[in-house]
Amino acid sequence: MILNFLNLSSAFSEEIPVQAAPVAEQVKTSLSIILIVIAVPVVIALFFAARFIYRNTLAKKLQTTIAEDYNKEAGELERAGEYISAALIHESRLKDKKKAAALYEKGGDLKKAAELYQILGMSEKAKELYVKSGNTKAAAEVSMMEGEFEDAAKIYNQAGKKIEAALAMERAGRKMAAVRAYREAGEYRRAAKLLEEEGMMKEAAEMFGLVLRGKKIEKSNIEDFYVFAFKLEQSGEKEKAAEVYREVDKFDPAYRDVRERLNALTSTTQDEANLEGKITLRGFMKSGGLEPKHCLKLWLQVIKSLQQSYKAEMPFGLMSPDNILIDSANNITFLRKAPSSAYTPPERSKGVEFDERADIYSLGVILFEMLTGGLDGLGSQRIADITPDLPEWLDEMVIKCIRKVREDRYQNIDAIFADIKALSKSRKE
């Protein structure tokens, strides 16, 4: 029809006179454009119609034939006992994951079978095969994703994975079961944290103490000892807390606020018992009961009593006038409160362990204060300049006690007695 129309247009144009040629050309061009506009959608429609017919006839038949071929191939492999190969065809070619999973299971590839069952949403079957394949972690993760935390914990426990079991118990809200699992796994910090969250402060402190069992305090774990003492303090175990704080203070007196905490934990009842019928050296000095000429004699009595206290394992570094008690017969006993920094030796800031030389430093400061009535001028003034009626040799003894380098001090209390004996002998001569 289109060709006839074009031929008619051509014949018509030949009959037009030459002078009308431009008009005829315009008409011809317009008609061509109209024809193209009409032809394009017709061609498109014909294409889609042909494709539809193909897909629903030849292509479908072809796909059916291919699927049949794959099914046939897979069936032959299955009958031949080649289950894994058959499963691969069902999974990748036929897209039948359920059949593929069953064949993988039959062929012994339990992990792959479990993965497909998991994708299919068959969680119980997936977990069963994961466990059989030895992949308990994957089995437990399926339970975790399903929100079955207790079931996950059970699977982890069976596999001996205590930490993972504890985490699952936490997610399930069973904190005490999680505490037990953490403890069995040696994760005492986590167990202590859960106990603390439950308000069980005493149990939390005891659990945290297992972290330090058999350990000695050192730079790498001093924070753990401090935290342990703090937990004991919070739980009301003040005496135990003080013992641990003393260990921290003994190793590093400058560590955080250990001295302040020691002072705060001093047992009031114990102090009252110790103070009954006694007075501290500080109170003795303030009351005017200490004359300069008797200072050295009392001071020597103090250090002799201190030597005896060492046998009872009294900690070093606790000497101060507030910790020295004197009864009516001038017998000496000691409190174990942390002293103020004025009586603490310089090695405190270096973090070295205190020994007898730390007490010798404190005793030198105490003697200076006893002789002069205060600490003004300590290390910069001579005792004889502050209290003129005292012998100058006391300066040498005090200075040797309070030297900043502990190797330059008296190395033990016996050395002090030996020095005084020598001085006494020289005085007699």
C-alpha positions in Angstrom: 0.0 0.0 0.0 2.8 2.3 0.9 4.6 1.5 -2.4 1.4 2.2 -4.4 1.1 5.5 -2.6 4.6 6.4 -3.5 4.1 5.5 -7.1 1.0 7.5 -7.3 2.8 10.5 -5.8 5.6 10.1 -8.3 3.1 9.9 -11.3 1.3 12.9 -10.0 4.4 14.9 -9.7 5.4 14.1 -13.3 2.2 15.8 -14.6 2.9 19.0 -12.7 4.4 21.7 -14.9 8.1 22.6 -14.4 7.3 25.8 -12.7 5.5 24.0 -10.0 8.5 21.8 -9.1 9.4 23.5 -5.7 5.9 23.0 -4.4 5.9 19.4 -5.4 9.2 18.7 -3.7 7.8 20.1 -0.4 4.8 17.9 -0.6 6.9 14.9 -1.3 9.2 15.6 1.7 6.2 16.1 4.0 4.7 12.8 2.9 8.0 11.0 3.5 8.2 12.3 7.1 4.6 11.3 7.8 5.3 7.8 6.5 8.4 7.5 8.7 6.5 8.6 11.8 3.8 6.0 11.1 6.3 3.3 10.3 8.5 3.5 13.4 5.9 2.5 16.0 4.6 -0.2 13.7 8.1 -1.7 13.5 8.5 -1.5 17.3 5.2 -3.1 17.9 6.0 -5.9 15.5 9.3 -6.5 17.4 7.7 -6.9 20.8 5.0 -9.1 19.3 7.6 -11.4 17.8 9.6 -11.5 21.0 6.5 -12.4 23.1 5.6 -15.2 20.7 9.2 -16.5 20.8 9.4 -16.5 24.6 6.1 -18.3 25.0 6.8 -20.9 22.4 10.3 -21.6 21.2 12.2 -20.2 24.2 10.0 -21.9 26.7 10.3 -25.1 24.9 14.1 -24.7 24.7 14.3 -23.9 28.5 12.2 -26.9 29.3 14.4 -29.0 27.2 17.6 -27.6 29.0 16.0 -28.1 32.4 15.1 -31.6 31.5 18.6 -32.3 30.4 20.0 -30.9 33.7 17.5 -32.9 35.7 18.4 -36.0 33.7 22.2 -35.4 34.2 21.7 -34.7 37.9 19.6 -37.9 38.3 22.2 -40.0 36.6 24.9 -38.6 38.9 22.7 -39.2 42.0 22.1 -42.8 40.9 25.8 -43.2 40.5 26.4 -42.0 44.0 27.9 -38.7 42.8 25.8 -36.7 45.2 28.0 -33.6 45.4 28.2 -33.3 41.6 24.4 -33.7 41.5 24.0 -31.1 44.2 26.1 -28.6 42.2 23.7 -28.9 39.2 20.7 -28.5 41.4 22.2 -25.4 43.1 23.8 -23.6 40.2 21.8 -24.7 37.2 18.3 -25.7 38.4 18.3 -23.2 41.3 16.7 -25.8 43.6 18.5 -25.1 46.9 16.4 -27.5 48.9 17.2 -30.5 46.7 20.8 -29.3 46.6 21.0 -29.1 50.4 19.6 -32.7 50.7 22.2 -34.0 48.2 25.1 -32.1 49.9 24.0 -33.7 53.2 23.8 -37.1 51.6 27.2 -36.6 50.0 28.8 -35.7 53.4 29.3 -31.9 52.8 27.4 -31.0 55.9 28.8 -27.5 56.1 27.5 -26.6 52.6 24.2 -28.3 53.3 23.8 -26.3 56.6 24.5 -23.1 54.7 21.8 -23.8 52.2 19.3 -24.8 54.9 20.1 -21.6 56.7 19.4 -19.6 53.5 16.1 -21.5 53.2 15.2 -20.5 56.7 15.4 -24.0 58.0 17.3 -23.0 61.2 16.9 -26.2 63.2 18.2 -28.3 60.3 21.0 -25.9 59.7 22.1 -25.9 63.4 21.9 -29.7 63.4 24.3 -30.0 60.5 26.6 -27.3 61.7 27.0 -29.1 65.0 27.6 -32.4 63.1 30.2 -30.8 61.0 32.0 -29.5 64.1 31.2 -25.9 63.3 29.6 -25.1 66.6 30.3 -21.4 66.2 28.1 -21.2 63.1 25.4 -23.3 64.8 25.4 -20.9 67.8 25.4 -17.9 65.5 22.2 -19.2 63.8 20.6 -19.3 67.3 21.9 -15.8 68.1 20.4 -14.4 64.8 17.1 -16.1 65.7 17.2 -14.5 69.1 17.5 -17.9 70.8 20.4 -16.8 73.1 20.0 -19.5 75.7 20.1 -22.1 73.0 23.3 -20.5 71.6 24.8 -20.5 75.1 24.0 -24.3 75.4 25.7 -25.0 72.0 28.8 -22.9 73.1 28.9 -24.7 76.4 28.9 -28.1 74.7 31.8 -27.0 72.6 33.7 -25.8 75.6 33.5 -22.1 74.5 32.8 -20.5 77.9 33.4 -16.9 77.0 31.0 -17.1 74.0 28.5 -18.9 76.2 28.8 -16.2 78.8 28.2 -13.5 76.2 25.1 -15.3 75.0 23.8 -15.6 78.5 24.3 -11.9 78.9 22.2 -11.3 75.8 19.6 -13.6 77.3 19.5 -11.5 80.5 20.8 -14.4 82.6 23.6 -12.5 84.2 24.4 -14.9 87.1 24.7 -17.8 84.6 27.0 -15.5 82.6 29.1 -14.8 85.8 29.6 -18.5 86.3 30.6 -19.0 82.7 33.1 -16.1 82.8 34.6 -17.4 86.0 35.0 -20.9 84.5 36.7 -19.2 81.6 39.0 -17.2 83.8 37.4 -13.9 82.8 37.2 -12.5 86.3 37.0 -8.9 85.3 33.9 -9.4 83.2 32.4 -11.5 86.0 33.1 -8.8 88.5 31.6 -6.2 86.3 28.3 -8.1 86.0 28.2 -8.7 89.8 28.7 -5.0 90.3 25.9 -4.2 87.9 23.7 -6.5 90.0 24.6 -4.5 93.2 26.6 -7.4 94.6 29.6 -5.3 95.6 31.3 -7.7 98.0 31.1 -10.6 95.5 32.3 -8.3 92.8 35.4 -7.4 94.9 36.1 -11.0 95.7 35.8 -11.9 92.0 38.1 -9.1 90.9 40.6 -10.3 93.6 41.0 -13.5 91.6 42.7 -11.4 88.9 45.5 -10.7 91.3 45.8 -14.2 92.8 49.4 -15.2 93.2 50.7 -11.9 91.8 53.0 -9.3 93.3 52.5 -5.7 92.8 54.5 -4.1 90.0 54.2 -1.2 87.5 52.2 -3.3 85.0 49.5 -4.2 87.5 49.5 -1.4 90.1 46.2 -0.1 88.7 44.6 -3.5 89.2 45.7 -3.5 92.9 44.3 0.0 93.3 41.0 -0.9 91.7 40.8 -4.0 93.9 41.3 -1.9 97.0 38.6 0.5 95.8 36.1 -2.3 95.2 36.8 -3.6 98.7 36.3 -0.2 100.1 32.9 0.1 98.2 31.8 -3.2 99.5 32.5 -2.2 103.1 35.6 -4.4 103.5 37.6 -1.5 104.9 40.3 -3.4 106.7 41.0 -5.5 103.6 40.9 -2.4 101.4 43.4 -0.7 103.7 45.8 -3.7 103.4 45.7 -3.5 99.6 46.1 0.3 99.6 49.2 -0.2 101.9 50.7 -2.6 99.3 50.1 0.1 96.6 51.5 2.8 98.9 54.5 0.6 99.7 55.3 0.2 96.0 54.5 3.8 95.0 53.3 6.3 97.7 52.7 8.9 95.0 50.2 6.7 93.1 47.0 8.5 92.6 45.3 9.3 96.0 46.4 6.2 97.8 47.6 8.1 100.8 44.4 10.0 101.2 42.4 6.8 100.9 44.5 5.1 103.5 43.9 8.0 105.9 40.1 7.9 105.2 40.0 4.1 105.9 41.8 4.3 109.3 39.5 2.5 111.6 38.1 4.9 114.2 37.3 2.1 116.7 40.9 0.8 116.4 42.3 4.3 116.9 40.1 4.8 120.0 41.4 1.5 121.5 45.0 2.4 120.8 44.5 5.9 122.2 43.0 4.8 125.4 45.3 6.0 128.1 47.8 7.1 125.5 48.7 10.3 123.6 50.3 10.8 120.2 53.7 12.3 119.9 52.1 15.2 118.2 49.8 15.8 121.2 52.7 15.3 123.6 54.7 18.0 121.8 51.7 20.4 121.7 50.9 19.8 125.4 54.4 21.0 126.4 55.2 17.6 127.8 58.4 17.3 125.7 61.5 19.3 126.8 64.4 19.6 124.3 66.8 17.9 126.6 64.6 14.8 126.7 63.9 14.7 123.0 66.9 12.5 122.0 66.1 10.0 124.7 62.5 9.6 123.7 63.4 9.5 120.0 65.8 6.6 120.7 63.0 4.9 122.5 60.8 5.3 119.5 63.3 3.8 117.0 64.0 0.9 119.4 60.3 0.2 119.6 60.1 0.5 115.8 62.8 -2.2 115.4 60.7 -4.5 117.5 57.6 -3.7 115.4 59.4 -4.8 112.3 59.3 -8.4 113.6 55.5 -8.1 113.5 55.9 -7.1 109.8 55.0 -3.5 110.3 55.0 -1.7 106.8 57.7 0.8 106.1 56.9 4.4 105.4 54.3 5.1 108.1 56.3 7.1 110.6 54.9 10.5 111.7 54.1 12.2 115.1 50.5 11.3 114.6 51.3 7.5 114.4 53.4 7.3 117.5 51.6 6.7 120.7 53.1 7.2 124.2 51.5 5.9 127.4 52.1 7.1 131.0 55.1 4.8 131.3 56.6 6.2 128.0 55.9 2.9 126.3 55.7 3.3 122.5 53.1 1.8 120.1 52.3 2.7 116.5 49.3 3.4 114.4 49.2 2.4 110.7 47.7 5.5 109.2 49.3 7.0 106.1 51.4 10.0 107.1 51.4 13.4 105.5 53.8 14.1 102.7 56.1 16.1 105.0 57.3 12.9 106.6 57.5 10.9 103.3 61.0 10.3 101.8 61.9 11.6 98.3 61.9 8.2 96.8 58.1 8.3 97.0 58.0 10.2 93.7 60.3 7.6 92.0 58.0 4.7 92.7 60.7 2.6 94.3 59.8 0.1 97.1 60.1 1.5 100.6 62.5 -0.1 103.0 64.0 0.7 106.5 65.7 3.8 105.0 62.3 5.3 104.4 61.5 5.2 108.1 64.9 6.6 108.9 64.1 9.6 106.7 60.8 10.1 108.5 62.5 9.7 111.9 65.0 12.4 111.0 62.2 14.8 110.2 60.4 13.9 113.4 63.6 14.5 115.5 64.1 17.9 113.8 60.5 18.8 114.7 60.9 17.6 118.3 64.0 19.6 118.7 62.9 22.8 117.0 59.1 22.8 117.5 58.3 22.8 113.8 59.4 21.9 110.3 60.4 25.4 109.2 64.0 25.4 108.0 64.1 21.6 107.6 67.0 20.9 105.2 68.1 24.5 105.0 68.8 25.6 108.7 71.0 24.1 111.4 69.3 22.9 114.6 71.8 24.8 116.6 70.7 28.0 114.9 67.1 27.5 115.8 67.6 26.0 119.2 71.0 27.4 120.5 71.2 25.2 123.6 71.4 21.9 121.7 74.7 20.3 120.7 75.8 20.8 117.1 76.5 17.1 116.6 72.8 16.5 116.4 72.8 18.5 113.1 75.1 15.9 111.6 72.8 13.0 112.7 69.6 14.6 111.5 71.2 15.6 108.2 72.4 12.0 107.6 68.8 10.8 108.4 67.1 13.1 105.9 69.5 12.9 102.9 67.6 12.8 99.6 69.6 9.9 98.2 68.7 7.0 100.5 72.1 5.3 100.0 73.6 8.4 101.7 71.5 7.9 104.9 71.9 5.6 107.7 71.2 2.2 106.1 69.5 0.8 109.2 68.5 1.6 112.8 71.5 -0.3 114.2 73.8 2.2 112.4 72.1 5.1 114.2 72.7 3.4 117.6 76.3 2.7 116.7 76.8 6.3 115.7 75.3 7.6 118.9 77.4 5.2 120.9 80.5 6.5 119.2 79.4 10.1 119.9 78.8 9.2 123.5 82.3 7.7 123.8 83.9 10.7 122.3 82.1 13.0 124.6 83.3 11.0 127.7 86.9 11.2 126.4 
